[in-house]
Every structure is written in structure tokens, then in C-alpha cells.
């Protein structure tokens, strides 16, 4: 059995790996994420995921590191996790007014075989327009501070979603089908 290390503090990502039946440990990276869109959003999230994986890999001499980075793109503006509740309110109000893209970059480092695999997924989300009161009531039930875009599609935030085009799990924070394909290359099979 190979050691799997999730380089993320995201509870949603932990839950998804558990759903996949993986036994893993968590090691959080201290890397600051970039928001530079010069080479496109897909390249940005892959680069951020790779930096996190590389940072965590320095602490291990064996195993497979899984890292990810998720951002929301509205127009040409990147929206990550909110700084505070005021920022979260503004963010959720903005993204409920027009469709947005959710990008997640994945980096998997196979330390034992000196191989690294990267990939990204994008999903388009259409939300219902939200009132100020709906946003405030949502924040009373769910903390938006650890969520890119200030909402959770897999929880109460799912009520706001009209429809999505693409991978649901990408919006949660980890496109499971793409991750499973990458893990297969490292010898880790889900089935």
C-alpha cells in the first residue's frame, strides 16, 4: 500500500478522497497562491497546485502527494476564498448575477518514481440571483470563509444553483474522475 498525502487543508477535498476509498494523511502547504492570469486560468491553477505539491514533497522521501487549487472566474476577475464576511457577501452577490467558471488544478507527485502529473478541470455554473437577505441567512448557516466563491455546492449553497455544465466534483474542489485517471498512472487504482 502506497502512502498518499493530501497537500490541502480543505475539508471538502478530504471528504472526496474518503469517498474514493483512499487511505491518506494530510500535510498542509505554506505556499502563497498566485492570482496572475497572464497565461490563462487553467495554467494558473495547475501552477498553484504544483507549488503546493512541491512544498509538501520536501517533507517526504516516499509516497504520492495530491494537491489542488480552485478558483472562480467571473469575466476576467479571479475570485478565491474571501478575506472576511464583507468580502464574501460582495463575492456571492456578484457571482449570483452572471455565470461563472470554476477551475481546479491538480498536481500529483509520485516521489518514489520521480514523476509529476498535472491536469485541470473547468465547470460553468449558473446561479439564481440572490437577494441580500438570502445571502445573510445563508452565512448564518454556513461559513463562506473557507470556500472559493463563498459558497458550497455540496451543501446549502447547492440551493442557489440553477445548473452546471461540466464536473460537479470540480466545483466541490477536486475533479474525482481526472484524479482517478492520474492516480492510476502512479499504480493507485480506485477499482
C-alpha positions in Angstrom: 0.0 0.0 0.0 1.5 3.3 -1.0 1.5 6.4 1.2 -0.9 9.1 0.0 -0.5 12.6 1.2 -3.2 15.3 0.6 -1.5 18.7 0.4 -4.6 20.6 1.4 -6.5 21.8 4.5 -9.8 21.6 2.6 -12.4 19.5 4.4 -14.3 19.1 1.1 -11.2 17.6 -0.5 -10.6 15.2 2.4 -14.3 14.1 2.2 -13.9 13.4 -1.6 -10.7 11.3 -1.1 -12.6 9.4 1.6 -15.5 8.8 -0.9 -12.9 7.4 -3.3 -11.9 4.9 -0.6 -8.4 6.2 -0.3 -6.4 6.0 2.9 -4.3 9.2 3.2 -2.7 11.7 5.6 -2.9 15.5 5.4 0.1 17.8 5.2 -0.7 21.5 4.6 1.5 23.6 2.3 2.5 27.1 3.4 2.8 28.3 -0.2 1.0 31.6 -1.2 -1.3 31.1 -4.2 -0.8 33.3 -7.2 -3.6 35.1 -9.0 -1.7 36.1 -12.1 -3.8 35.3 -15.2 -1.2 36.2 -17.8 -1.1 32.6 -19.2 -4.8 31.7 -18.5 -6.8 30.4 -15.6 -6.1 26.7 -16.4 -2.3 27.3 -16.2 -2.7 29.4 -13.1 -4.5 26.7 -11.0 -2.1 24.0 -12.2 0.9 26.2 -11.3 -0.6 26.8 -7.8 -1.3 23.1 -7.3 2.2 22.2 -8.4 3.8 24.7 -6.0 1.8 23.2 -3.1 2.7 19.7 -4.0 6.4 20.6 -4.3 6.4 22.3 -1.0 4.9 19.3 0.8 7.0 16.8 -1.1 10.1 18.3 0.5 9.0 16.7 3.8 8.7 13.2 2.4 11.1 10.7 0.8 8.4 8.3 -0.3 4.7 8.4 -1.3 2.3 10.2 -3.6 1.4 13.8 -3.0 -2.0 15.1 -4.2 -2.6 18.9 -4.3 -5.2 21.1 -5.9 -6.1 24.8 -6.3 -9.6 26.0 -7.1 -10.6 29.5 -8.2 -13.8 31.0 -9.6 -13.5 33.2 -12.7 -16.2 35.9 -13.3 -15.4 37.7 -16.5 -11.7 38.3 -16.2 -11.7 38.5 -12.4 -10.4 35.7 -10.2 -12.3 35.0 -7.1 -10.7 32.9 -4.4 -11.6 32.5 -0.8 -13.0 35.6 0.8 -10.9 37.7 3.2 -13.8 38.4 5.5 -17.7 38.3 5.7 -18.0 41.6 3.9 -15.8 40.3 1.0 -17.8 37.0 1.0 -21.1 39.0 0.7 -19.8 41.0 -2.2 -18.5 37.9 -3.9 -21.6 35.9 -3.6 -23.8 38.8 -4.8 -21.5 39.2 -7.8 -21.4 35.6 -8.8 -25.1 35.1 -8.5 -25.7 37.8 -11.1 -24.0 36.1 -14.0 -22.5 32.7 -15.0 -19.0 31.9 -13.7 -16.3 29.3 -14.3 -14.8 27.2 -11.6 -11.3 26.0 -12.4 -9.4 23.4 -10.3 -5.8 22.4 -11.0 -4.5 19.1 -9.8 -0.9 18.1 -9.2 0.1 14.6 -8.3 3.7 13.9 -7.4 4.9 10.3 -7.3 8.0 10.7 -5.2 9.2 7.1 -5.5 9.3 7.2 -9.3 10.2 10.9 -9.7 7.1 11.7 -11.8 4.7 14.5 -11.6 1.3 14.7 -13.3 -0.8 17.8 -13.7 -4.3 18.5 -15.1 -7.1 20.9 -14.7 -10.9 20.9 -15.0 -13.3 23.8 -15.6 -17.1 23.9 -14.9 -19.6 26.6 -15.8 -22.1 27.5 -13.1 -25.4 29.3 -13.4 -26.8 30.6 -10.1 -30.2 32.1 -9.3 -29.9 35.8 -8.5 -29.7 36.1 -4.7 -31.2 38.8 -2.5 -29.2 40.5 0.3 -31.4 38.7 2.8 -30.8 35.3 1.3 -27.0 35.8 1.4 -27.1 36.9 5.0 -29.3 34.0 6.0 -27.0 31.6 4.1 -24.0 33.0 6.0 -25.8 32.3 9.3 -25.9 28.6 8.4 -22.6 28.2 6.5 -19.2 29.9 6.9 -18.2 31.1 3.5 -14.6 32.0 4.6 -13.0 28.7 3.5 -14.8 28.4 0.2 -13.7 29.7 -3.2 -16.6 31.9 -4.4 -18.1 31.9 -0.9 -20.5 29.0 -1.3 -20.6 25.2 -1.1 -22.3 23.5 -3.9 -22.4 20.2 -2.0 -24.3 21.8 1.0 -26.8 24.5 1.4 -25.2 26.5 -1.4 -26.5 23.9 -3.8 -29.9 25.5 -3.4 -28.6 28.6 -5.3 -27.5 26.6 -8.4 -29.8 26.7 -11.5 -27.5 24.4 -13.4 -23.9 23.5 -14.2 -22.0 22.5 -17.3 -19.2 20.2 -16.5 -17.9 18.2 -13.5 -19.8 18.7 -10.2 -16.9 17.5 -8.1 -14.7 20.1 -9.7 -16.9 22.8 -8.1 -16.6 21.0 -4.7 -12.8 21.3 -5.2 -11.4 18.1 -6.7 -12.4 16.6 -10.0 -12.5 12.9 -9.0 -12.6 11.3 -12.4 -9.5 13.2 -13.6 -7.7 12.5 -10.3 -8.5 8.7 -10.5 -7.0 8.6 -14.0 -3.8 10.3 -12.8 -3.6 8.0 -9.7 -3.8 5.0 -12.0 -0.6 6.2 -13.6 1.1 6.0 -10.2 -0.2 2.5 -9.6 -3.0 3.5 -7.3 -6.3 2.0 -8.6 -9.7 3.0 -7.2 -11.3 -0.1 -8.6 
